[in-house]
Amino acid sequence: GGGATRSLFEAESSTYSYLLADAGSGEAVLIDPVLETQRVFGLKSAISVHSGASADIMLSEGDTIKFGQQSLTVRETPGHTDGCVTFVTGDQTMAFTGDALLIRGCGRTDFQQGCSKKLYESVHQQIFTLPGHCLIYPAHDYKGQTVSSVDEEKKFNPRLTKSLQEFVKIMDNLNLPKPAKIGTAHLACQPGVWTSRSLIYRIRLYRTFF
């Protein structure tokens, strides 16, 4: 069966969530849900084993999540937090990069387990090695942008086109305010660990949802 994708936007935290469904089976996954969507009957949560949080399914590098005839592969992309992962569709045409790679930007590295060097290496080794036409769907955007591509970010991302040393200097001097909902995100996990909403839920939906 074919697949369908729908993006959802939560304005307070500028968070994009992505619902991917398999048309034949009605099975679907929800990527990067905001916290309010977590406790829904019948949903299973899945999260990186490095996040420090609890979930029904723990994910590691190379794991595959199947829903109907569709699949997602897990690529660990730490740096914003240790638990950040990127989900890549089976045909490598779409990558859901969470807080690691944003459109013309990247996740911040100045709190929790943030590490600029680790984030730079994650993006270059785990995301920029995907096909150039692979579409990039981030968990956040603050300018109304919805999609980019690997080629576009390799050419135009103002931070990640720099050398590692320049990138670290840029990240060390961002001086950003705390993001919306950082307090409630903390409560969802073990003390001091933030999951970056790198959660997936496996759910069964009616086809008419789309």
Secondary structure as GFF3:
##gff-version 3
##sequence-region A 1 210
A	DSSP	beta_strand	3	10	.	.	.	ID=ss1
A	DSSP	beta_strand	15	22	.	.	.	ID=ss2
A	DSSP	beta_strand	27	31	.	.	.	ID=ss3
A	DSSP	three_ten_helix	35	37	.	.	.	ID=ss4
A	DSSP	beta_strand	44	48	.	.	.	ID=ss5
A	DSSP	beta_strand	57	59	.	.	.	ID=ss6
A	DSSP	beta_strand	64	67	.	.	.	ID=ss7
A	DSSP	beta_strand	70	76	.	.	.	ID=ss8
A	DSSP	beta_strand	85	89	.	.	.	ID=ss9
A	DSSP	beta_strand	94	98	.	.	.	ID=ss10
A	DSSP	beta_strand	101	102	.	.	.	ID=ss11
A	DSSP	beta_strand	105	106	.	.	.	ID=ss12
A	DSSP	alpha_helix	116	122	.	.	.	ID=ss13
A	DSSP	pi_helix	123	127	.	.	.	ID=ss14
A	DSSP	beta_strand	135	138	.	.	.	ID=ss15
A	DSSP	beta_strand	148	149	.	.	.	ID=ss16
A	DSSP	alpha_helix	150	156	.	.	.	ID=ss17
A	DSSP	alpha_helix	164	172	.	.	.	ID=ss18
A	DSSP	alpha_helix	182	187	.	.	.	ID=ss19
A	DSSP	beta_strand	199	204	.	.	.	ID=ss20
A	DSSP	three_ten_helix	207	209	.	.	.	ID=ss21
###
